[in-house]
Amino acid sequence: MINRTVVALVGSFLVFAIGSFRLFTESLSSIPLFVSYVFFITGFIGLVANGLKLVKLKNT
């Protein structure tokens, strides 16, 4: 179960990183700005949720 949570955490981080990279550098012009906001927000939510889940799993 911990492996699945770590993979989800890494995936959320990658989505967050792509969204934030597009927002802060404006170099990926092929991705629309709306999509980068969606990636940024959902990646951040995924990071927080999977991080909390991983901490819970490690404590039990």
Backbone atoms as SQL, in Angstrom:
CREATE TABLE atoms (id INTEGER PRIMARY KEY, chain TEXT, resi INTEGER, resn TEXT, atom TEXT, x REAL, y REAL, z REAL);
INSERT INTO atoms VALUES
  (1, 'A', 1, 'MET', 'N', 0.821, -1.197, 0.000),
  (2, 'A', 1, 'MET', 'CA', 0.000, 0.000, 0.000),
  (3, 'A', 1, 'MET', 'C', 0.864, 1.260, 0.000),
  (4, 'A', 2, 'ILE', 'N', 2.019, 1.186, 0.627),
  (5, 'A', 2, 'ILE', 'CA', 2.901, 2.347, 0.669),
  (6, 'A', 2, 'ILE', 'C', 3.456, 2.643, -0.726),
  (7, 'A', 3, 'ASN', 'N', 3.751, 1.579, -1.500),
  (8, 'A', 3, 'ASN', 'CA', 4.280, 1.782, -2.846),
  (9, 'A', 3, 'ASN', 'C', 3.285, 2.517, -3.731),
  (10, 'A', 4, 'ARG', 'N', 2.022, 2.163, -3.620),
  (11, 'A', 4, 'ARG', 'CA', 0.979, 2.809, -4.419),
  (12, 'A', 4, 'ARG', 'C', 0.860, 4.297, -4.052),
  (13, 'A', 5, 'THR', 'N', 0.963, 4.592, -2.775),
  (14, 'A', 5, 'THR', 'CA', 0.873, 5.982, -2.322),
  (15, 'A', 5, 'THR', 'C', 2.075, 6.789, -2.784),
  (16, 'A', 6, 'VAL', 'N', 3.251, 6.185, -2.776),
  (17, 'A', 6, 'VAL', 'CA', 4.452, 6.893, -3.241),
  (18, 'A', 6, 'VAL', 'C', 4.361, 7.171, -4.735),
  (19, 'A', 7, 'VAL', 'N', 3.868, 6.202, -5.512),
  (20, 'A', 7, 'VAL', 'CA', 3.699, 6.422, -6.952),
  (21, 'A', 7, 'VAL', 'C', 2.688, 7.531, -7.209),
  (22, 'A', 8, 'ALA', 'N', 1.604, 7.554, -6.458),
  (23, 'A', 8, 'ALA', 'CA', 0.598, 8.610, -6.604),
  (24, 'A', 8, 'ALA', 'C', 1.179, 9.965, -6.208),
  (25, 'A', 9, 'LEU', 'N', 2.018, 9.980, -5.181),
  (26, 'A', 9, 'LEU', 'CA', 2.655, 11.223, -4.751),
  (27, 'A', 9, 'LEU', 'C', 3.598, 11.754, -5.826),
  (28, 'A', 10, 'VAL', 'N', 4.368, 10.878, -6.439),
  (29, 'A', 10, 'VAL', 'CA', 5.277, 11.290, -7.509),
  (30, 'A', 10, 'VAL', 'C', 4.493, 11.781, -8.719),
  (31, 'A', 11, 'GLY', 'N', 3.410, 11.096, -9.060),
  (32, 'A', 11, 'GLY', 'CA', 2.565, 11.531, -10.173),
  (33, 'A', 11, 'GLY', 'C', 1.939, 12.893, -9.924),
  (34, 'A', 12, 'SER', 'N', 1.477, 13.118, -8.716),
  (35, 'A', 12, 'SER', 'CA', 0.905, 14.421, -8.371),
  (36, 'A', 12, 'SER', 'C', 1.959, 15.511, -8.438),
  (37, 'A', 13, 'PHE', 'N', 3.166, 15.176, -8.002),
  (38, 'A', 13, 'PHE', 'CA', 4.245, 16.153, -8.077),
  (39, 'A', 13, 'PHE', 'C', 4.572, 16.504, -9.525),
  (40, 'A', 14, 'LEU', 'N', 4.572, 15.521, -10.412),
  (41, 'A', 14, 'LEU', 'CA', 4.862, 15.796, -11.820),
  (42, 'A', 14, 'LEU', 'C', 3.788, 16.674, -12.461),
  (43, 'A', 15, 'VAL', 'N', 2.529, 16.409, -12.142),
  (44, 'A', 15, 'VAL', 'CA', 1.436, 17.246, -12.661),
  (45, 'A', 15, 'VAL', 'C', 1.575, 18.671, -12.120),
  (46, 'A', 16, 'PHE', 'N', 1.870, 18.796, -10.834),
  (47, 'A', 16, 'PHE', 'CA', 2.082, 20.102, -10.218),
  (48, 'A', 16, 'PHE', 'C', 3.273, 20.811, -10.851),
  (49, 'A', 17, 'ALA', 'N', 4.345, 20.079, -11.116),
  (50, 'A', 17, 'ALA', 'CA', 5.549, 20.680, -11.693),
  (51, 'A', 17, 'ALA', 'C', 5.300, 21.180, -13.112),
  (52, 'A', 18, 'ILE', 'N', 4.571, 20.426, -13.913),
  (53, 'A', 18, 'ILE', 'CA', 4.272, 20.866, -15.273),
  (54, 'A', 18, 'ILE', 'C', 3.409, 22.118, -15.254),
  (55, 'A', 19, 'GLY', 'N', 2.390, 22.132, -14.396),
  (56, 'A', 19, 'GLY', 'CA', 1.530, 23.312, -14.297),
  (57, 'A', 19, 'GLY', 'C', 2.273, 24.531, -13.808),
  (58, 'A', 20, 'SER', 'N', 3.105, 24.362, -12.791),
  (59, 'A', 20, 'SER', 'CA', 3.840, 25.516, -12.267),
  (60, 'A', 20, 'SER', 'C', 4.920, 25.983, -13.233),
  (61, 'A', 21, 'PHE', 'N', 5.547, 25.056, -13.946),
  (62, 'A', 21, 'PHE', 'CA', 6.556, 25.445, -14.934),
  (63, 'A', 21, 'PHE', 'C', 5.940, 26.312, -16.023),
  (64, 'A', 22, 'ARG', 'N', 4.761, 25.922, -16.493),
  (65, 'A', 22, 'ARG', 'CA', 4.081, 26.703, -17.536),
  (66, 'A', 22, 'ARG', 'C', 3.650, 28.069, -17.001),
  (67, 'A', 23, 'LEU', 'N', 3.190, 28.112, -15.748),
  (68, 'A', 23, 'LEU', 'CA', 2.725, 29.386, -15.201),
  (69, 'A', 23, 'LEU', 'C', 3.869, 30.368, -14.963),
  (70, 'A', 24, 'PHE', 'N', 4.996, 29.869, -14.487),
  (71, 'A', 24, 'PHE', 'CA', 6.076, 30.769, -14.096),
  (72, 'A', 24, 'PHE', 'C', 7.049, 31.105, -15.222),
  (73, 'A', 25, 'THR', 'N', 7.178, 30.231, -16.231),
  (74, 'A', 25, 'THR', 'CA', 8.151, 30.516, -17.289),
  (75, 'A', 25, 'THR', 'C', 7.516, 30.917, -18.610),
  (76, 'A', 26, 'GLU', 'N', 6.291, 30.504, -18.853),
  (77, 'A', 26, 'GLU', 'CA', 5.574, 30.789, -20.091),
  (78, 'A', 26, 'GLU', 'C', 6.310, 30.260, -21.320),
  (79, 'A', 27, 'SER', 'N', 7.116, 29.208, -21.154),
  (80, 'A', 27, 'SER', 'CA', 7.846, 28.681, -22.293),
  (81, 'A', 27, 'SER', 'C', 7.109, 27.550, -23.008),
  (82, 'A', 28, 'LEU', 'N', 6.170, 26.908, -22.355),
  (83, 'A', 28, 'LEU', 'CA', 5.383, 25.855, -22.994),
  (84, 'A', 28, 'LEU', 'C', 4.114, 26.466, -23.576),
  (85, 'A', 29, 'SER', 'N', 4.248, 27.081, -24.711),
  (86, 'A', 29, 'SER', 'CA', 3.102, 27.786, -25.280),
  (87, 'A', 29, 'SER', 'C', 2.075, 26.834, -25.885),
  (88, 'A', 30, 'SER', 'N', 2.425, 25.545, -26.020),
  (89, 'A', 30, 'SER', 'CA', 1.463, 24.596, -26.569),
  (90, 'A', 30, 'SER', 'C', 0.383, 24.225, -25.555),
  (91, 'A', 31, 'ILE', 'N', 0.662, 24.431, -24.266),
  (92, 'A', 31, 'ILE', 'CA', -0.327, 24.158, -23.224),
  (93, 'A', 31, 'ILE', 'C', -1.089, 25.452, -22.926),
  (94, 'A', 32, 'PRO', 'N', -2.410, 25.452, -23.073),
  (95, 'A', 32, 'PRO', 'CA', -3.176, 26.658, -22.753),
  (96, 'A', 32, 'PRO', 'C', -3.053, 27.037, -21.277),
  (97, 'A', 33, 'LEU', 'N', -3.242, 28.294, -20.997),
  (98, 'A', 33, 'LEU', 'CA', -3.090, 28.796, -19.641),
  (99, 'A', 33, 'LEU', 'C', -4.101, 28.169, -18.693),
  (100, 'A', 34, 'PHE', 'N', -5.326, 27.937, -19.162),
  (101, 'A', 34, 'PHE', 'CA', -6.348, 27.311, -18.323),
  (102, 'A', 34, 'PHE', 'C', -5.927, 25.905, -17.890),
  (103, 'A', 35, 'VAL', 'N', -5.360, 25.158, -18.807),
  (104, 'A', 35, 'VAL', 'CA', -4.925, 23.794, -18.503),
  (105, 'A', 35, 'VAL', 'C', -3.796, 23.818, -17.481),
  (106, 'A', 36, 'SER', 'N', -2.907, 24.781, -17.583),
  (107, 'A', 36, 'SER', 'CA', -1.810, 24.853, -16.618),
  (108, 'A', 36, 'SER', 'C', -2.326, 25.215, -15.224),
  (109, 'A', 37, 'TYR', 'N', -3.353, 26.041, -15.139),
  (110, 'A', 37, 'TYR', 'CA', -3.961, 26.318, -13.838),
  (111, 'A', 37, 'TYR', 'C', -4.606, 25.060, -13.260),
  (112, 'A', 38, 'VAL', 'N', -5.279, 24.291, -14.097),
  (113, 'A', 38, 'VAL', 'CA', -5.900, 23.047, -13.640),
  (114, 'A', 38, 'VAL', 'C', -4.827, 22.077, -13.156),
  (115, 'A', 39, 'PHE', 'N', -3.737, 21.934, -13.907),
  (116, 'A', 39, 'PHE', 'CA', -2.632, 21.065, -13.490),
  (117, 'A', 39, 'PHE', 'C', -2.039, 21.544, -12.172),
  (118, 'A', 40, 'PHE', 'N', -1.860, 22.823, -12.036),
  (119, 'A', 40, 'PHE', 'CA', -1.265, 23.388, -10.827),
  (120, 'A', 40, 'PHE', 'C', -2.129, 23.098, -9.597),
  (121, 'A', 41, 'ILE', 'N', -3.427, 23.356, -9.716),
  (122, 'A', 41, 'ILE', 'CA', -4.333, 23.188, -8.572),
  (123, 'A', 41, 'ILE', 'C', -4.525, 21.717, -8.229),
  (124, 'A', 42, 'THR', 'N', -4.796, 20.886, -9.228),
  (125, 'A', 42, 'THR', 'CA', -5.020, 19.468, -8.938),
  (126, 'A', 42, 'THR', 'C', -3.743, 18.774, -8.478),
  (127, 'A', 43, 'GLY', 'N', -2.606, 19.181, -9.010),
  (128, 'A', 43, 'GLY', 'CA', -1.345, 18.617, -8.546),
  (129, 'A', 43, 'GLY', 'C', -1.065, 18.973, -7.107),
  (130, 'A', 44, 'PHE', 'N', -1.378, 20.201, -6.724),
  (131, 'A', 44, 'PHE', 'CA', -1.173, 20.619, -5.338),
  (132, 'A', 44, 'PHE', 'C', -2.097, 19.852, -4.391),
  (133, 'A', 45, 'ILE', 'N', -3.352, 19.699, -4.787),
  (134, 'A', 45, 'ILE', 'CA', -4.297, 18.941, -3.966),
  (135, 'A', 45, 'ILE', 'C', -3.830, 17.498, -3.829),
  (136, 'A', 46, 'GLY', 'N', -3.364, 16.912, -4.917),
  (137, 'A', 46, 'GLY', 'CA', -2.862, 15.547, -4.877),
  (138, 'A', 46, 'GLY', 'C', -1.634, 15.408, -4.004),
  (139, 'A', 47, 'LEU', 'N', -0.740, 16.394, -4.058),
  (140, 'A', 47, 'LEU', 'CA', 0.445, 16.368, -3.201),
  (141, 'A', 47, 'LEU', 'C', 0.064, 16.365, -1.726),
  (142, 'A', 48, 'VAL', 'N', -0.836, 17.246, -1.358),
  (143, 'A', 48, 'VAL', 'CA', -1.247, 17.342, 0.046),
  (144, 'A', 48, 'VAL', 'C', -1.958, 16.065, 0.488),
  (145, 'A', 49, 'ALA', 'N', -2.901, 15.585, -0.322),
  (146, 'A', 49, 'ALA', 'CA', -3.678, 14.404, 0.061),
  (147, 'A', 49, 'ALA', 'C', -2.794, 13.160, 0.150),
  (148, 'A', 50, 'ASN', 'N', -1.943, 12.954, -0.838),
  (149, 'A', 50, 'ASN', 'CA', -1.087, 11.770, -0.805),
  (150, 'A', 50, 'ASN', 'C', 0.004, 11.885, 0.246),
  (151, 'A', 51, 'GLY', 'N', 0.465, 13.076, 0.523),
  (152, 'A', 51, 'GLY', 'CA', 1.437, 13.258, 1.595),
  (153, 'A', 51, 'GLY', 'C', 0.842, 12.935, 2.947),
  (154, 'A', 52, 'LEU', 'N', -0.383, 13.387, 3.185),
  (155, 'A', 52, 'LEU', 'CA', -1.051, 13.059, 4.454),
  (156, 'A', 52, 'LEU', 'C', -1.330, 11.565, 4.568),
  (157, 'A', 53, 'LYS', 'N', -1.705, 10.960, 3.460),
  (158, 'A', 53, 'LYS', 'CA', -1.973, 9.524, 3.471),
  (159, 'A', 53, 'LYS', 'C', -0.689, 8.738, 3.745),
  (160, 'A', 54, 'LEU', 'N', 0.414, 9.180, 3.174),
  (161, 'A', 54, 'LEU', 'CA', 1.691, 8.501, 3.403),
  (162, 'A', 54, 'LEU', 'C', 2.134, 8.634, 4.857),
  (163, 'A', 55, 'VAL', 'N', 1.924, 9.791, 5.450),
  (164, 'A', 55, 'VAL', 'CA', 2.277, 9.973, 6.856),
  (165, 'A', 55, 'VAL', 'C', 1.424, 9.077, 7.749),
  (166, 'A', 56, 'LYS', 'N', 0.124, 8.962, 7.426),
  (167, 'A', 56, 'LYS', 'CA', -0.754, 8.076, 8.185),
  (168, 'A', 56, 'LYS', 'C', -0.314, 6.622, 8.081),
  (169, 'A', 57, 'LEU', 'N', 0.073, 6.211, 6.881),
  (170, 'A', 57, 'LEU', 'CA', 0.499, 4.827, 6.695),
  (171, 'A', 57, 'LEU', 'C', 1.809, 4.535, 7.416),
  (172, 'A', 58, 'LYS', 'N', 2.699, 5.491, 7.450),
  (173, 'A', 58, 'LYS', 'CA', 3.978, 5.279, 8.121),
  (174, 'A', 58, 'LYS', 'C', 3.816, 5.235, 9.642),
  (175, 'A', 59, 'ASN', 'N', 2.832, 5.934, 10.186),
  (176, 'A', 59, 'ASN', 'CA', 2.618, 5.961, 11.625),
  (177, 'A', 59, 'ASN', 'C', 1.946, 4.700, 12.158),
  (178, 'A', 60, 'THR', 'N', 1.255, 3.957, 11.283),
  (179, 'A', 60, 'THR', 'CA', 0.566, 2.749, 11.764),
  (180, 'A', 60, 'THR', 'C', 1.367, 1.501, 11.525);
